[in-house]
Structures are given as structure tokens and as C-alpha cells.
Amino acid sequence: MAKRTLGVSVYPDHSEVEVDKEYLAKAALQGFSRVFMSMLEVSDGQEKVMAKYHDLISYAKMLGYTVTLDVAPDIFDQLGISYYDLSFFKQLEADTIRLDTGFDGKTEAMISYNPERLNIELNMSNDVDYLNNILSFSANRPFIWGCHNFYPQRGTGLPLDFFNSCSKRFREQNIETAAFVTSQTGKLGPWDINDGLPTLEMHRDLPVIIQAKHLFATGLIDCVIIGNAYASDEELEELGRMDRYQLAFNVKLSSDINEIEREILFDDQHVRRGDITDLVIRSTEVRQKYGPSDNPQSSGVHDFRRGDIVIGNDEFGKYKNELQIVLEPHSDPRKNLVAKISVKELFLLD
């Protein structure tokens, strides 16, 4: 599995280059390292396209980005480019070309041996044996990547089960993967319809940080790309701070949480116990560290709902100071309610 990265998107055919540069600079400061540029709307010849894109791509490369260009078959015809000569994209300084539309498998495999060493990124959003067909033609595997579509029209994004099925085809072959999230401030995309640009329909109206947490938590996606431009400074900063390698929940603390409970909650690494239960997620190692520490029974509520975080009190014997995340409602006075996971993040418990 590749390292987990963050990306942004820009649309040179619909924007001002200086605005794009400012955006790329802001994102780079927050640790973003990949930029997606759509060429699906290109209507000019090679010279004008080169002039429009090369300056921006060079700037992105200077900032440390890898650059993906999204292309379709008619773009090759329009620019007078052969699939077997990708030197035009190399002159643009691109690293990857994304094939929005596939071919016959053999063609993609042959393109993957391009002497320019450009990555060939495949469309992941179809649950068919497309990838294995390409690999069966002895494709140049290290240069084969995958990236999902985004969906500008409300109601047309992928359902989660379908997304998982499509993504597993690529994960099982150890192919680098990417998918899109949508900024709640961005208005710019490739088309005149822009109800947001997520891959998953369930993400469309969620804060971008929750979308990204979810994609990384699936274990199926290596790069999360903001599909629309321009994300707000706050969104970029929040994504830049996130832990890409383990799930961290946004919680609201109980008013009567004590210092020992606060320390257990925030200062320790929590690991789900291997022999799992339907009732709660158990983080049991903390009780060994905090076993000697007193933790009196709270006077608050001891009826718990999904997403509540509880810690065993002094009445819980050997289980005192064990942390649990509630999955199914139950009552137990031997546990103190210390925090609640944000309602919008409850689905991440899955």
C-alpha cells in the first residue's frame, strides 16, 4: 500500500492562472502533494494548450506536486496526439494521465510502457474486470494507477457498497488508488452543473474532513483529492492536520468528566480489542496503566447510546478505567459517560 496523500483540483479552462497558483501555494503549505487538472474541456490546439497549462504545471512542480491530467479519447484527436507518443504531456511536465474512458485492455497495457514514464491512471468507478484485463496483457504494473470519478450532479454519486466493490479490485492488485471529496465552499468544476464533486453520494453535504476520514478509514484509498475549487483556508488547514493513518473522532466532552478520564481519553493510543463484541468497542490496555487510579462513579446518566464514550468507574472491579465506545444502547452504572462522538461521524463507527 502506498503512503496516504492529499490532493487538490484546478480547472485552467475555467479559471485565472494567478488564482490557481495562489490556491496551490496555500494547499502545499498544508501538506497537499498532488494536483488534478481536467483537460476534458480543452478546445484549443497544441500551442494554446501548452501555453495555458505549462506555466501552471511548472509552478505546481516547483511546489512539490505530482500532476495528473484528466484526458478523454477526443482530446487526443483534437490535439493531434497518438496514444503511443505521449511526449506532449511530458513537455507539459505532467506525471500522470488519467484515462477518463477506457479502451480494450491491450491499448492501456501498451501505453503503460511509454518511454516518457508517465503513469497511466485508470477509471476505478466501474465494477467490471477492466483492471485484470489490462494486467493480463503484461502491463507495466508500477505505472498503472487508479482513480475514481467525481459526480457533479446531485444523486449520481456512487453508493458505498458499489464503491467498495470497485475499489477492492484495485486494492487486491496493490494498485495505487484515489477518490474525490467535495469542498463545501468550492464552486468550480469542469461543467456548468456543480452540486459538489464527490465520488460517494453519501459525502455530498458532509464537512470535507469527515469525507476524507471515511475514505482513508476504508483502507481502500491512498490519495484523497478535493474535486472542486476552491476549498476554503479552513478546509485545507483541517485536512492538513488530520491523521491519515488512523481514525480520530470529533467528540463533545461530558460536563462532569474528571482529570483521570480526560487523560485516558486524550493521552493514550486506543486499540480495539481483538475478540470484538457487538455491544461496544473495547480499548482494554489503558486499564492496566490506570488501574491504580481512583475513578468514582459519576452522578450523571448511565444509559448509553451509540457513539457514547464511557470509562469504567471504581464499581467495575478489574475493568475499572477501561475505555469503551458504545455500539448498541445499554445501561450500566459501573461506567461513566465521558464524551459523545459527533452525530455526523457516527457512521464512521462502521
Disulfide bonds with the S-S distance in Angstrom:
none
